[in-house]
Amino acid sequence: MNTQQREQVREFLAGLLRQNQDDSALADEDSLVLSGRLTSLDVVDTLTFLEERFNFEMDPINFDQTKFDSVNSIVAMLQEAGITSDHQ
């Protein structure tokens, strides 16, 4: 995953945080789900974003909200799935 793609993930998550009135800084390692900064609906929105932007598919059986807990964990999940380029 390249820097531009990491930035797209970061920008999307920052937008969700702003919608939740959370204007604090977002570092790539910051906990988002387990800390309560993102809701379960935000996780679904994030999954939809990843599906549309990167053609990412997740088997519902393998769903684990901790994989959505930070920019780093999302990027790692995409890399694990072999996502290496923007499909849009």
Secondary structure by P-SEA (a helix, b strand, c coil): ccaaaaaaaaaaaaaaaaaacccccccccccccccccccaaaaaaaaaaaaaacccccccccccccccccaaaaaaaaaaaccccccc
